[in-house]
Amino acid sequence: METVPQTVNINHEFNKTLHRLSKESHSLNIDWEGYKEYLSNLNKSKKEIQNKVGYGRTYFHILETGNAQELMKVSNGCRVHAMRALSTLAKYTGYYEEWMKIVEKYQLKWKNENYNSINTFKSIFGIDEGSEQTYSKMIVWIRTSISELPIEVGKIILFNTLTGLRPDEAQKAIYLIKTNGNVYVNKEKGLLLHYLYPNISFRTTKKAYISIIDKKIVDLVQPIKLRDSYYYTVRRAIELAGKKMNMYYCRKVFATYLRNKGIEPEIIDLLQGRISSSVFVNHYYRPDINEIITKRIRPVLDELMKEIMTK
């Protein structure tokens, strides 16, 4: 584990002392650049830092007023992001005890099981008004996007669908294939080894371990120009075509297609960066993963590619 430079620790303690003193005047003056450095030394990704700073700037006043009433009125997703940001900011500023009192007073929950369950139910059955997330509608979006958008963008969308990664992860995978393919791509086993790059593939709540690939999937990447980020290129092309940015459909189609073909949920979870905390998975479930990949999943991915490319 990397050690935090002593000078950073000293600066952090100094900042905490200043912020404690500022409580007397009830004014929380935050050194946002120092906070960014603090997050960076916690090995947070650029996206995480941007997220925490953004939510921190919006809701930091809750730490000094002790009033979290507004968090009760926002969506569950927004509330969770705000809580995570405030928790980290409270540690940085020395307001953590105050933050824990706020959490207890307002009974803030990191997740709302009722909220999640009812929305999951509605999503599965497609009964939300104007719901567009049925399998057939998502596959149509992917298929038409590939055929109507520039070739490079279409290849990125197809690659995203066949790997089941999150859009951001898929675009980072393309970059790694083109820059570190000799290590990142295990041609013998037909895998992308995301776990070898934890600073890129492991985030606080989102991870990617491996993706199953073959020569056809890797070949999709070859004509794509090397860029540090492909997100803007893809988003801009989609917007210019008058379409919605629905790349998260790719991941949903991947999971749904594999499950419909009989692939176990535990395997799909693994391929999408989720490891269950159940006793079964942690202590008993030990499938012949190489056989599953070779004889079951890879043929299914071939079928999925054919279905997408068939108009």
N, C-alpha and C positions, 0 to 999 in steps of 0.2 A: 504493500500500500504506500502511495506517495505521501510523504510528510509535508505538512504546510510550513512554509518558511517562517522562521521565528519572527522576522520583521512584520509579517502579515498578522501573526497572532497578537503581537504587541499593539499594532494599529487597531486591530479589532477590539481588544480590551479597552484601549483608550477611547474608541468610539462609544463602546457600551457605557463607560463611565460618564462621558458627556451626556449621553441620552438619559441616563438615570438622573443626573443633575437637572436636566431640562424638565423632568416630571414636575418639579416644584412650581414651575411657571406654566405647567400643563401645555407645553408646546413641544411637539415631536419634530425636530429638525433632522431629516434623514440625509446622509451622504449617499446619494443613489449610486455614484460611481464606486464608492467604497463597498456598497452592498453588492454591486455586480462582481467586484473582485472577490468578495466573500463567497458568492455563489460559485464563481469559477473555481475557487480552491476547494469547493465541495464536489468538484468534477461534474457539475451540471452542464448539460449541453447548451448551445447558444439559444435553441428554441425554448428550453426550460427557463433559462435566465430571462429571456424576453417575456415569457408568460408570467413569471413570478414578479418581475419588476412592473409589468403592466397592471396586474391585479393589485400589487402592493400600492402603487400610486393612486389607484382608484379607491381603495378601502382602508388605507393606513390610519385614517382618522378614527377608525373604530377602536384601535389600540389605546388612544388617548382619551376618548370620550367614554369608552366602555359600553357604548350603545350599538348593538348588532341587529337592531330591529330590521334594518334594510336587507340584511342577508336572508331574512325569513320570507321576503317577497320576491326574490329572484328564482330562476330555475335551479333545479338540483345540480345540474352540471356547473353552472356559474358559481353556485354557493361552494361546491367542493373545491373548485379552482381557487376561489377567494380564500377559503380556509387554509389551504395548503400554503398559499402565498403569505398569509398573515402569520401562520405558525413559524415559517422560516424567518420572516421579517422580525417577529417578536424575539426570536433567539438572537438575532443580530443586534437588535437595539436594547436588549436587556428587559424587554417587556413581557417575557414569557409567562411569568406568574400571573400577570394581569390578563394575558390572553387565555390561560387555562380557566381563570375565573369567569371570563366572558363565555367560554364554551360551556361551562357548567350552568351558568345563569340562564342562557338561552337554549340549553339542551341541543346544541348544534351537533348534527350527525354527519359523519363522513359520507354516508350514503343513505338514501331513503328507499328502503326495500319495497314499500307499497308503490312508490313512484316508479321504480324500475320495473316491477313485476307487471303493472298494468300497461305500461308502454311496450314492454316486451310482448305481452299478449296481443296488443293491438297491431304491433309490427308483423308478428307471425301470421295473423289472420287477415292482415291488410284491411282492417276496418277503420283506420284513421281516415278522416275526410280528406280526399285528394291524395291518398297514399300512393307513392310511386315505387315502393320498394318490394314489389312482388318479383319473383325470380324472372318471369317472362319479360317484365318491363325493364329490369336491370340489364338483362342480356341483350335486349334490343338497343339500349343506350350504348352499351359497349360495342356492339356490332356496327351500328351506324357511325359512331365516333371514329372507329378505325377506318371505315371506308370514306368518310367525308373530310376528315382532318388531314393535315400534312403527314406524309409517310412516317417521318421520324416520330411524331406525336402518337400516331397509331401504334407503332411498335412499342412505345413506352407503356401505353394502356394495355396492350396484349401481354407484355411481360409482367405487368402488375397483376393481371388476372391469373396468369399461370403460376405465379409464385405465392399468391395469397398474402402478400405483404401489405402493410399500410402504405399509402401513396408516397409519403416521405421516405419510408424505408426502401421502397422499390427503386426510387430515384438515386438513393445513396448506394444501393446494390449495383446499379448500372455503372456508377462512378468507380466503385471498387473493382468490378470486373475489368474495366478498361485500364485501371491503373495498377492493380495488384492481383490480376487474374491468376498468376502462377501459384499464389498462396490461397487466395480467396475461393477459387474454383477447384473443387476436388473432382477431377474428371473421371477418376477410377470409380468412385462411388456415386457420381452424378449429384453433387451437393454444392450449395453455396454455404460457406462456413461463416455465418454472421458472428458467431460467438468468439471468433478470433479477434474481433474488433469491438470490444465492449464499449469503448468511448463513443462509438457511432451507433451501435445496435442495442445497447442497454440504457434505457431511461428509467426514471423512478417507477413508473407504473406500466411502461410499455417496453417490451423486449422482442428480439428476434434471434432465434438460435440457428436454425438451418432452413434452407429451402431446397426442394427437390427439382433438379433441372436435367435436361439432356442437351444434345448438340443443337437441336432446333431452337430451344429456348435461349441458349447462349448466343446463337447466331443472330437472334433478333437485335441484340445489343451492338453488334459489330458496326453497322452503318451509322449508328447514332454518334453525333459529334461529342467530343469530350468537353464537359462543362462541370464547374463546381456544383451547380444546382440546375436541375431541369424543371423545377416547379413553375417558375415564371413563364418559361417557354410553353409548357403544356396549358397552363391556365389562360394565357393570352390567346393561344390558338382556339381554345374552347369558347372563350368569350367572343372572339371575332366571328366564329361560326354561329353565334346566337344560341349556344347551348348552355346548360347549367353545368357547373363544375361538380360532377358526381363521380369522381374517381374512386370514392370509397365503395362504390358498387362492385369494383373489381374484387375486393376482398370478400364481400358478401357472396358473390357468385361462386368464387373458389370454394368457400366453406360449404355452401348449399349443394353444389354439384358433387363434391366428394362424399358428403353425407348421404345424398340420394343414391350414390353408387355403393353404399355399404361400408365406407371407411369409418372406423370407430371414432367417436367424439374425442377420445383422449389423444389420438394421433393427429386429428385436425387441430386441436388446441396446441399441441407441440409445434406443429408447422406454422401456427399463427402467433407463436411467442407466449403461450400461456401454459404454465405448469400447475396442475391442480394440487391443492394442499391436502387432498383426501388421503386416508390411510391406504386405500387400495392402490392409488397411483404411486405413492411414496415407498410402499413396502412390498407390494405384491405384483403389480402389473409390469411384466418384463417380456414383451412380445419379441418375435424375431423381426426386428425393424428392417433389416436389410431385405428380407423376403417380402415384407409388406411393400417396401419402396419399389422393388424390382418387378414383382409379379402383380401388384394390385394398383398402386398409386400412379406409377409412370404410364401404364396403359390408359388410365382414367384421364390423365392430363392430355394425352394424345386425342382422346375423344372430345375433351373440352375445347381444345384448339380447333378441331374440325367443326364443332357446333358453332363456335364464334365466327369462323371464317366462311361458314355457309350462309348465303343470303336467302 
